[in-house]
Every structure is written in C-alpha cells, then in structure tokens.
Amino acid sequence: MPPGRPGGRGIRPQRFIQVTAVTIIFIGDVCGRPGRQALGKLLPAIKAQHGADFCVVNGENSAAGFGITPDTAAEIFDAGADCITTGNHVFAQKVAYDLLERDPRILRPANYPPGAPGQGVGMFQAADGRWVGVVNLLGRTFMQPLDCPFRAAMQSAEDLARQCQVILVDMHAEATSEKCALAHYLDGRVSAVIGTHTHVQTADERLLPGGTAFISDCGMTGPTGTIIGVDPGVVIRRFLSGLPARFEVPRSGEAQLNGVVVQTQASSLRATEITRIQALTNSDSEVS
C-alpha cells in the first residue's frame, strides 16, 4: 500500500507529537456547484468551531453531480479538505483518470480491480506530525460488482495500523445493512466507518463496542429542495414514465452541508464521540 500525503507519495512517517485526542471532520457527498459553494462558505467556520485536526470530503458528485475534475477538486481543497474520497461516479469524467494518478490526496474505492487508476488507501500527515489513514470503499449490494470490500478493508486496516494514529473508512454503498456489517466487521480495528452515497443523513450515529464510530450515511452537501441533489421534476418524470432522463443538479439556490465530527484517542485508534453536522448557507446561526 503506497502511502500518500499532500505533496507526494512514499513519505515515511516521522516522530509524532503525543496527544490525547484527535478531531476528524468528514463532510458528505458534495453535489454540484451549490455543494461546492456551500463547502467554501461553511467549512472554514466548522473546522474552527470544532478545532479540527484533519478533514475528509467526499467529492464524487462535485462535477455537476457526476464525478470529479481538477477544478472541482481544487475548490474542495481550497475550502479546507485534506483528503477527497469518491465512489461509484469517480470515473464519470475522463479527466479523473490522470487526476487520480497525479494527486494522492484524492482516493477512489480500494476494491476496484488491480490496474485501476489511482489508489484507494492514503496515509496523510497532519500539521503536528500525526498520521491519519483513510480507506475508500465501494459496496456491492445494488451496485456494480467489484472486488470484496470487506477483505479490502481488513487488509488496509492492518497495513495502516502499523503507522497511523487514526484510521477512517468511507463506505460508499447503497444498502444500510452492508455499511453496518462492515462497521461491525472492523470494530476496534479502525477509528470510524462513515457511510456515504445515499445523500440523506441518518440519525443512527453511535460508538460500537470495540470503539469504532459509525453512521449509516453522513448526508449530502448540496442544494436543498431537491431529491438527493437532483431537480425534482426530472426525478418525478422518470418515475411516471419509466423512461431514462438525465439527472440535473440546480446551479444555484440555497444549499446544505452535512457531515460528522469524530473524536478519537490518538493512542488507541478508539473513537470517543461522533456528532452529526447540519448547516445551511443562508443560516445566520452557529453551525451544529
């Protein structure tokens, strides 16, 4: 597993500062221009409020709802992300192939077959020297049949545990049961398993017995008043007619940001708390 961090690959860990807690922020699927704009407006204040040590953002819908490009990735990093995860739309834009090879901060699911561009596991160094491992996975239930995410997850967790103080897993999947099963399978071996893909924030955030934080889906960062980020009219026509129609993400309007804050013990990989984040771009109240 080639480690990655901002600025290059293959960097070996150095001595890290002993701390008692690490604060990780994970932001759910950024959808189109409204999602990118909401991220830029809201994420800096959220990171400051929670004293975030590291931030992961799922960006697989950042390019008009389908895939990621160099420009949309740059917006996400400019907003404050340290790592971008993706999912089943990661290769929707042809420019993503080269992007994934060039920038190890952007991950694609680790259970793609060998030879796929990019990498599915990253190791990133925070400013104070601590190391955070990130694993990106794609579920198989009701989705494309890739390699087993459970085996890929366990191997990645074992590799990262030798060097990282925190391990975070983005499980991009359709079925709640598959996400929950993976979290229990990895309980005690990783700090958190965060579900993405379905774009609706669930209210089941919890700590598992072994100390792994889990939520079935951390939600979407994108336009409100939509159906999982898509113009409602398009979705309704598809249901009524049974005919295909191109999904369209509104280019402007009110937007929401969804995600979670995870507190972990740097010395043991265990999480001590997981809290949902919900914020609106037009809200004057403190984010929560």
VEXDREN-2710 file (C-alpha; in Angstrom, 1 decimal):
% VEXDREN-2710
k/r/px/py/pz
1/MET/0.0/0.0/0.0
2/PRO/1.7/3.2/-1.2
3/PRO/1.3/5.9/1.4
4/GLY/0.3/9.3/0.2
5/ARG/0.2/12.8/1.7
6/PRO/-0.2/16.3/0.3
7/GLY/2.9/16.9/-1.8
8/GLY/3.8/13.3/-2.8
9/ARG/3.9/9.6/-2.4
10/GLY/6.1/7.3/-0.4
11/ILE/6.7/9.5/2.6
12/ARG/7.8/7.6/5.6
13/PRO/6.3/8.5/9.0
14/GLN/8.3/10.6/11.3
15/ARG/8.1/11.1/15.0
16/PHE/4.7/12.4/16.0
17/ILE/3.6/14.5/19.0
18/GLN/1.9/12.7/21.8
19/VAL/-1.7/13.8/22.2
20/THR/-4.7/12.5/23.9
21/ALA/-7.4/13.3/21.3
22/VAL/-7.7/13.8/17.5
23/THR/-10.7/15.6/15.9
24/ILE/-11.7/14.5/12.5
25/ILE/-14.4/16.1/10.3
26/PHE/-16.0/14.2/7.5
27/ILE/-18.2/16.0/5.0
28/GLY/-20.8/14.1/3.0
29/ASP/-21.1/13.9/-0.8
30/VAL/-20.5/17.4/-2.4
31/CYS/-23.1/17.7/-5.1
32/GLY/-22.6/20.2/-8.0
33/ARG/-21.9/23.9/-7.8
34/PRO/-24.3/24.6/-4.9
35/GLY/-22.4/21.9/-2.9
36/ARG/-19.0/23.3/-3.7
37/GLN/-20.2/26.9/-2.8
38/ALA/-21.7/25.7/0.5
39/LEU/-18.5/23.9/1.4
40/GLY/-16.5/27.0/0.7
41/LYS/-18.8/29.2/2.8
42/LEU/-19.3/26.9/5.7
43/LEU/-16.4/24.5/6.2
44/PRO/-13.8/27.0/7.4
45/ALA/-16.1/28.1/10.3
46/ILE/-17.0/24.5/11.1
47/LYS/-13.3/23.4/11.3
48/ALA/-12.6/26.4/13.6
49/GLN/-15.5/25.7/15.8
50/HIS/-14.6/22.1/16.4
51/GLY/-10.8/22.5/16.3
52/ALA/-10.5/20.0/13.5
53/ASP/-7.1/18.3/13.1
54/PHE/-8.0/16.7/9.8
55/CYS/-10.8/16.9/7.2
56/VAL/-12.1/14.4/4.7
57/VAL/-14.7/15.4/2.0
58/ASN/-16.4/13.0/-0.4
59/GLY/-16.3/14.7/-3.8
60/GLU/-17.6/12.1/-6.2
61/ASN/-20.6/14.2/-7.2
62/SER/-18.8/17.5/-7.3
63/ALA/-18.7/18.0/-11.1
64/ALA/-22.4/18.8/-11.9
65/GLY/-23.4/15.7/-9.9
66/PHE/-21.3/13.1/-11.7
67/GLY/-17.6/12.6/-11.0
68/ILE/-14.7/14.9/-10.1
69/THR/-12.4/17.2/-12.2
70/PRO/-9.2/19.1/-11.4
71/ASP/-11.2/22.3/-11.0
72/THR/-13.8/20.9/-8.6
73/ALA/-11.1/19.1/-6.6
74/ALA/-9.2/22.4/-6.3
75/GLU/-12.4/24.1/-4.9
76/ILE/-12.8/21.3/-2.3
77/PHE/-9.1/21.6/-1.2
78/ASP/-9.3/25.4/-1.1
79/ALA/-12.3/25.1/1.2
80/GLY/-10.2/23.2/3.7
81/ALA/-10.2/19.5/2.8
82/ASP/-7.1/17.4/3.5
83/CYS/-8.3/14.4/1.6
84/ILE/-11.1/13.7/-1.0
85/THR/-12.8/10.4/-1.2
86/THR/-15.1/9.3/-4.1
87/GLY/-17.4/6.4/-5.1
88/ASN/-19.2/4.8/-8.0
89/HIS/-19.1/8.0/-10.2
90/VAL/-15.3/8.5/-9.7
91/PHE/-14.6/7.7/-13.4
92/ALA/-17.5/9.6/-14.9
93/GLN/-15.2/12.4/-16.1
94/LYS/-12.3/11.3/-18.3
95/VAL/-10.0/13.9/-16.7
96/ALA/-10.3/11.9/-13.4
97/TYR/-8.0/9.2/-14.7
98/ASP/-5.0/11.4/-14.8
99/LEU/-6.1/13.4/-11.8
100/LEU/-6.2/10.3/-9.6
101/GLU/-2.7/9.3/-10.8
102/ARG/-1.3/12.8/-10.1
103/ASP/-2.8/13.6/-6.7
104/PRO/-2.6/11.0/-3.9
105/ARG/-4.9/13.2/-1.8
106/ILE/-7.8/12.0/-4.0
107/LEU/-8.9/8.4/-3.5
108/ARG/-11.0/6.0/-5.4
109/PRO/-12.5/2.9/-3.9
110/ALA/-9.8/0.5/-2.9
111/ASN/-11.8/-2.6/-4.1
112/TYR/-11.5/-1.6/-7.8
113/PRO/-9.6/-4.4/-9.5
114/PRO/-5.8/-4.1/-9.9
115/GLY/-4.8/-1.7/-12.7
116/ALA/-7.5/0.9/-12.0
117/PRO/-6.0/4.5/-11.9
118/GLY/-5.2/6.0/-8.6
119/GLN/-5.2/4.4/-5.1
120/GLY/-7.9/3.5/-2.6
121/VAL/-5.9/4.0/0.6
122/GLY/-4.0/7.0/1.7
123/MET/-1.8/8.0/4.7
124/PHE/-1.7/11.7/5.4
125/GLN/0.4/13.7/7.9
126/ALA/-1.3/16.4/9.9
127/ALA/0.5/19.6/10.6
128/ASP/1.6/18.4/14.1
129/GLY/3.1/15.2/12.7
130/ARG/0.3/12.7/13.5
131/TRP/-0.7/10.2/10.8
132/VAL/-4.2/9.6/9.6
133/GLY/-5.1/6.7/7.4
134/VAL/-8.1/6.9/5.0
135/VAL/-9.7/3.9/3.2
136/ASN/-12.2/4.4/0.4
137/LEU/-14.6/1.5/-0.4
138/LEU/-17.5/0.8/-2.7
139/GLY/-20.3/-1.5/-1.6
140/ARG/-21.6/-4.3/-3.9
141/THR/-25.3/-4.6/-2.9
142/PHE/-27.5/-3.0/-5.6
143/MET/-24.2/-1.6/-7.1
144/GLN/-21.5/-2.7/-9.6
145/PRO/-19.9/-6.0/-8.7
146/LEU/-16.4/-5.0/-7.7
147/ASP/-13.9/-7.0/-5.5
148/CYS/-14.9/-7.7/-1.9
149/PRO/-14.9/-4.5/0.2
150/PHE/-14.7/-6.5/3.4
151/ARG/-11.4/-8.2/2.5
152/ALA/-10.0/-4.9/1.1
153/ALA/-11.0/-3.1/4.3
154/MET/-9.4/-5.6/6.6
155/GLN/-6.1/-5.7/4.7
156/SER/-6.0/-1.9/4.5
157/ALA/-6.7/-1.5/8.2
158/GLU/-4.0/-4.0/9.1
159/ASP/-1.5/-2.1/6.9
160/LEU/-2.4/1.3/8.3
161/ALA/-2.4/0.3/11.9
162/ARG/1.4/-0.1/11.9
163/GLN/1.9/3.6/11.3
164/CYS/-1.3/5.6/11.8
165/GLN/-2.9/7.0/15.0
166/VAL/-6.3/7.4/13.3
167/ILE/-8.0/5.3/10.6
168/LEU/-11.1/6.5/8.8
169/VAL/-13.2/4.4/6.4
170/ASP/-15.6/5.9/3.8
171/MET/-18.0/3.1/2.9
172/HIS/-19.8/4.3/-0.3
173/ALA/-22.7/2.0/-0.5
174/GLU/-26.5/1.7/-1.2
175/ALA/-27.5/-0.8/1.4
176/THR/-27.6/0.2/5.1
177/SER/-27.0/-3.4/6.1
178/GLU/-23.8/-3.6/4.1
179/LYS/-22.5/-0.4/5.7
180/CYS/-23.4/-1.5/9.2
181/ALA/-22.0/-5.0/8.6
182/LEU/-18.6/-3.5/7.5
183/ALA/-18.5/-1.3/10.6
184/HIS/-19.1/-4.3/12.9
185/TYR/-16.5/-6.3/11.0
186/LEU/-13.9/-3.6/11.5
187/ASP/-15.0/-2.6/15.1
188/GLY/-11.9/-2.0/17.2
189/ARG/-9.6/-2.0/14.1
190/VAL/-10.4/1.4/12.8
191/SER/-11.5/4.7/14.3
192/ALA/-14.6/5.3/12.2
193/VAL/-16.7/3.9/9.4
194/ILE/-18.7/6.7/7.7
195/GLY/-21.4/5.8/5.2
196/THR/-21.9/7.8/2.0
197/HIS/-23.7/7.6/-1.3
198/THR/-27.4/7.8/-0.4
199/HIS/-27.3/11.6/0.3
200/VAL/-29.8/11.5/3.3
201/GLN/-28.2/12.0/6.7
202/THR/-29.3/9.2/9.1
203/ALA/-29.8/9.5/12.8
204/ASP/-28.0/6.3/13.8
205/GLU/-24.6/7.7/14.7
206/ARG/-23.1/5.6/17.5
207/LEU/-20.0/4.1/19.0
208/LEU/-19.6/0.3/18.6
209/PRO/-18.4/-1.9/21.5
210/GLY/-14.8/-2.0/20.2
211/GLY/-14.6/1.8/19.9
212/THR/-15.3/2.4/16.2
213/ALA/-17.6/5.3/15.4
214/PHE/-20.3/4.6/12.8
215/ILE/-23.1/6.3/10.9
216/SER/-25.1/4.8/8.0
217/ASP/-24.9/7.9/5.9
218/CYS/-23.5/11.3/6.8
219/GLY/-25.6/13.1/4.3
220/MET/-25.1/15.4/1.3
221/THR/-23.6/18.8/0.8
222/GLY/-25.6/20.3/-2.0
223/PRO/-28.9/22.1/-3.0
224/THR/-31.9/21.9/-0.7
225/GLY/-35.4/21.5/-2.1
226/THR/-34.1/18.7/-4.4
227/ILE/-34.3/14.9/-4.5
228/ILE/-30.9/13.8/-3.3
229/GLY/-29.4/16.8/-5.1
230/VAL/-31.3/16.4/-8.3
231/ASP/-34.0/18.6/-9.8
232/PRO/-37.3/17.1/-8.5
233/GLY/-39.1/17.5/-11.9
234/VAL/-36.5/15.2/-13.6
235/VAL/-36.9/12.5/-11.0
236/ILE/-40.7/12.6/-11.0
237/ARG/-40.8/12.3/-14.8
238/ARG/-38.6/9.2/-14.6
239/PHE/-40.9/7.6/-12.0
240/LEU/-44.1/8.5/-14.0
241/SER/-42.8/7.5/-17.4
242/GLY/-40.3/4.7/-16.7
243/LEU/-38.1/6.4/-19.3
244/PRO/-34.4/7.5/-18.8
245/ALA/-33.7/11.1/-18.2
246/ARG/-30.5/13.0/-17.5
247/PHE/-30.2/14.0/-13.8
248/GLU/-29.6/17.7/-13.4
249/VAL/-28.3/19.4/-10.4
250/PRO/-29.5/23.0/-9.9
251/ARG/-26.7/25.5/-10.4
252/SER/-27.8/28.0/-7.7
253/GLY/-30.0/28.4/-4.7
254/GLU/-30.0/27.5/-1.0
255/ALA/-27.6/24.7/-0.1
256/GLN/-26.9/22.5/2.9
257/LEU/-23.8/21.0/4.4
258/ASN/-24.0/17.6/6.1
259/GLY/-21.3/15.6/7.8
260/VAL/-19.9/14.3/11.2
261/VAL/-17.3/15.2/13.7
262/VAL/-15.4/12.2/15.2
263/GLN/-13.3/12.5/18.3
264/THR/-10.7/9.8/18.7
265/GLN/-7.9/8.7/21.1
266/ALA/-4.7/9.1/19.3
267/SER/-3.0/6.3/21.3
268/SER/-5.5/3.6/20.7
269/LEU/-7.5/4.2/17.4
270/ARG/-10.7/4.2/19.5
271/ALA/-13.3/6.9/18.9
272/THR/-14.9/8.6/21.9
273/GLU/-17.6/10.6/20.3
274/ILE/-19.4/11.1/16.9
275/THR/-21.7/14.1/16.3
276/ARG/-23.7/15.0/13.2
277/ILE/-23.2/18.3/11.4
278/GLN/-26.0/20.2/9.7
279/ALA/-25.7/23.7/8.3
280/LEU/-27.4/25.9/5.6
281/THR/-25.8/28.6/3.5
282/ASN/-28.4/31.1/4.4
283/SER/-28.4/30.4/8.1
284/ASP/-27.1/33.1/10.5
285/SER/-27.0/30.8/13.5
286/GLU/-23.9/28.9/14.7
287/VAL/-23.3/25.7/12.8
288/SER/-24.0/22.5/14.7
END
